[in-house]
Amino acid sequence: MAEGQPAPKRDVQNHHLFECAWEVANKVGGIYTVISTKVLVTIAEYGDRYTLIGPLTNKSAMEVGVLDPVDPVVATTLEAMRSHGVKCFYGRWLIEGKPQVLLFDVGSCSHRLDEWKGDLWNLAGISTPPHDAETNDVILFGYLMAWFLGEYASRQLDAAIVAHFHEWQAGVAIPICRKRQIDVTTVFTTHATLLGRYLCAGSVDFYNNLKYFDVNHEAGKRGIYHRYCIERASAHCADVFTTVSHITALEAEYLLKRRPDGVVPNGLSINKFQRKHEHESENLYSIARAKIHEFVRGHFYGHYDFDLENTLYIFTAGRYEYRNKGVDMFIESLARGFCGGNAALFLTKLAGLNYRLKRSDSKTTVVAFIIMPASTNSYTIEAFKGQALVRQLQETVTEIQKRIGDRLLDHALRFHSEGKLEVAPSDLLSSEDQVLLKQRISALKRTSLPPFVTHNMVDDANDPILTQIRRVKLFNSHEDRVKILFHPDFLTSSNPILGLDYEEFVRGCHLGVFPSYYEPWGYTPAECTVVSGFMLVFLAFKSLDYCLGQMGIPSITTNLSGFGCFMQDTIERPEDEGCYIIDRRTNSFEQSVSQLTDCLEGFCNKTWRQRADQRSRIESLSPLLDWKTLGVEYTKSRQLALRRAYPDAFLVTDGESDEVDYFIVSKPDVFRYPDRSPHLK
Ligand SMILES: O=c1ccn([C@@H]2O[C@H](COP(=O)(O)OP(=O)(O)O[C@H]3O[C@H](CO)[C@@H](O)[C@H](O)[C@H]3O)[C@@H](O)[C@H]2O)c(=O)[nH]1
């Protein structure tokens, strides 16, 4: 728009929405889940007026089907950008809802990096170091998005435009839009703060000191001052600023120095699960459980001395943030070791689950999985070997089974001529078969213990998870009632040893454990509550937990996670619904470990029927977490952005704007529990 010209009168009702994030079609962590699961409700509201913008990467290129733009103005805008050498993909993201998506190849503009860095310094006073590759990409991505929005807004003058940006990686475009006075209204949602993540990952007493951090100094000390500046500028320049939970809203207020306008809790696409329930007649739970059983048999070969009917699978999963995700607490609660060499403590409630199960002579075995991607070289030979040996044994057993069947049939057919049916075991199992079987069995002999990690780690000696497992001596020995297994990669169905995707894996487990210290929301426990399957109703008593229709699995979270606070705030007794909440806010670390161990022990001591009852109750939580319910908060944030940018469009009569109570954050204090927490005094 030329200077001095009046702004066009745009149609606010039928506005266009561009949603921008580094994780569009590009899975890194939870933001991918937010965006991909929210698509259905956003499409229902916008149809083809909705477009997602993300970076073009090897991963994202695989998830998008290239097409010509539906909107002719998008087509001309992209043509103009391409004529300047910009490389981009336009098409449909191949997920449910098939939204329009635009992916920019930041590399195609790397020659402009210095120019744009200089511009960022001039317009926002943000200087960035030369060798931070991630920040360099973020700057290129931000300038490309601002370029696109500027060109688009100058060509499409009819409808208003909302640009919604997620997290600092997509935030650079916000100060540029503001400075260039691009006629779009902006929303910025942060899913965590950079400083919060870094401070909590170190051993800082975060919640007690939230008010007192010298933010510039702390960011500088950690080498992230430039990133922090980008995040802070994004929060301040956006028309509307939101976070995913109240606890992060408070954090943002102190660390980013802007109080968020609202909270947009994360939902899930419940429909997806229900459709499965209706259309798939398979027993999803038992299929998933059987796959995990198969893996466990292979992994523990030579030491497979426990009963799978009495085995519980528990797990933690997510991005590898050892302290923030509470992995330290998880391992500690499984196998708390000697405290200060005082053996007496072992006899107290301070002991970990492994010791407690041994002491009570429990018949239950717990296999605890840790699923967190880290730098690895490959799977270990042992991990492959175990699966291969068990597969060979299985094949041999199947062959022998077939031969036994043939022989039995032969005997039965000769019954009339011989007048008797006397079959000795040796008639059925030949000596060749026995030799073959013995060969296979002797291959299963193993002198070493089953490993507690599936991959060769790049930094084995310093890896915090491995170090702690070694410290608490959880080595998967025969006596251990808790076995542990660290899988340092996300799960996929093409995984050569544990061939399940994450959703299927969760379905096959009994309990998810997520004792996070820093967790703005926390998708993983939420996903446990809605994972579903169709189950047979006539299985044996012991397998009753397979039998009650569509259900989630119970999970453990904390009152320092956005999801945990949301549950406490919404439900009378979350633990009755299979959502256990560990108090990490008022408790010391030791107390929280004990509470978590009590919780795990209580879960192990439940009968099959009690666990089945609990699972059936979890289902009732699904509607609470559905985007159909929670998506409304996103709508409100966009409405607020439109009101702020185009107040005239909302005038009712006599020049007065109609008042709306916009957000959940309408309480005087953003964080809901100031009285209960000494951290906040
Ligand atoms: O093998 C696996 C294991 C996990 N996941 C997924 O990874 C995601 C991890 O989610 P979360 O732990 O919430 O994500 P973060 O990457 O830590 O994301 C940030 O953003 C999220 C979205 O707002 C918030 O929930 C978090 O608290 C915040 O830390 C979940 O959706 C899981 O389904 C997989 O896809 N495969």
The ligand as an SDF file (V2000), in Angstrom:
LIG
                    3D

 36 38  0  0  0  0  0  0  0  0999 V2000
    7.6830  -42.0470   19.6050 O   0  0  0  0  0  0  0  0  0  0  0  0
    7.0770  -40.9810   19.7370 C   0  0  0  0  0  0  0  0  0  0  0  0
    7.0010  -40.3020   20.9770 C   0  0  0  0  0  0  0  0  0  0  0  0
    6.2810  -39.1130   21.0570 C   0  0  0  0  0  0  0  0  0  0  0  0
    5.6600  -38.6320   19.9410 N   0  0  0  0  0  0  0  0  0  0  0  0
    4.8610  -37.3880   19.9860 C   0  0  0  0  0  0  0  0  0  0  0  0
    5.6360  -36.3050   20.3860 O   0  0  0  0  0  0  0  0  0  0  0  0
    4.7840  -35.3380   20.9290 C   0  0  0  0  0  0  0  0  0  0  0  0
    5.4680  -34.7370   22.1380 C   0  0  0  0  0  0  0  0  0  0  0  0
    4.6060  -33.8180   22.7380 O   0  0  0  0  0  0  0  0  0  0  0  0
    5.0340  -32.8380   23.9530 P   0  0  0  0  0  0  0  0  0  0  0  0
    5.8530  -33.6080   24.9180 O   0  0  0  0  0  0  0  0  0  0  0  0
    3.8150  -32.1370   24.4170 O   0  0  0  0  0  0  0  0  0  0  0  0
    5.9170  -31.8460   23.0950 O   0  0  0  0  0  0  0  0  0  0  0  0
    7.1230  -30.7970   23.1780 P   0  0  0  0  0  0  0  0  0  0  0  0
    7.8750  -31.0050   21.9460 O   0  0  0  0  0  0  0  0  0  0  0  0
    7.8160  -30.8080   24.4770 O   0  0  0  0  0  0  0  0  0  0  0  0
    6.3040  -29.4530   22.9590 O   0  0  0  0  0  0  0  0  0  0  0  0
    6.0410  -28.2300   23.5230 C   0  0  0  0  0  0  0  0  0  0  0  0
    4.8040  -27.8590   22.8870 O   0  0  0  0  0  0  0  0  0  0  0  0
    3.7390  -28.7370   23.1870 C   0  0  0  0  0  0  0  0  0  0  0  0
    2.5560  -28.2480   22.3740 C   0  0  0  0  0  0  0  0  0  0  0  0
    2.0760  -27.0290   22.8620 O   0  0  0  0  0  0  0  0  0  0  0  0
    3.4440  -28.7520   24.6660 C   0  0  0  0  0  0  0  0  0  0  0  0
    2.4810  -29.7390   24.9200 O   0  0  0  0  0  0  0  0  0  0  0  0
    4.7110  -29.0900   25.4590 C   0  0  0  0  0  0  0  0  0  0  0  0
    4.4630  -28.9520   26.8470 O   0  0  0  0  0  0  0  0  0  0  0  0
    5.8360  -28.1770   25.0370 C   0  0  0  0  0  0  0  0  0  0  0  0
    7.0370  -28.5500   25.7090 O   0  0  0  0  0  0  0  0  0  0  0  0
    3.4650  -35.9990   21.2740 C   0  0  0  0  0  0  0  0  0  0  0  0
    2.4280  -35.4920   20.4880 O   0  0  0  0  0  0  0  0  0  0  0  0
    3.7100  -37.4690   20.9360 C   0  0  0  0  0  0  0  0  0  0  0  0
    2.6070  -38.0680   20.3270 O   0  0  0  0  0  0  0  0  0  0  0  0
    5.7310  -39.2910   18.7460 C   0  0  0  0  0  0  0  0  0  0  0  0
    5.1580  -38.8730   17.7610 O   0  0  0  0  0  0  0  0  0  0  0  0
    6.4480  -40.4390   18.6770 N   0  0  0  0  0  0  0  0  0  0  0  0
  1  2  2  0
  2  3  1  0
  2 36  1  0
  3  4  2  0
  4  5  1  0
  5  6  1  0
  5 34  1  0
  6  7  1  0
  6 32  1  0
  7  8  1  0
  8  9  1  0
  8 30  1  0
  9 10  1  0
 10 11  1  0
 11 12  2  0
 11 13  1  0
 11 14  1  0
 14 15  1  0
 15 16  2  0
 15 17  1  0
 15 18  1  0
 18 19  1  0
 19 20  1  0
 19 28  1  0
 20 21  1  0
 21 22  1  0
 21 24  1  0
 22 23  1  0
 24 25  1  0
 24 26  1  0
 26 27  1  0
 26 28  1  0
 28 29  1  0
 30 31  1  0
 30 32  1  0
 32 33  1  0
 34 35  2  0
 34 36  1  0
M  END
$$$$
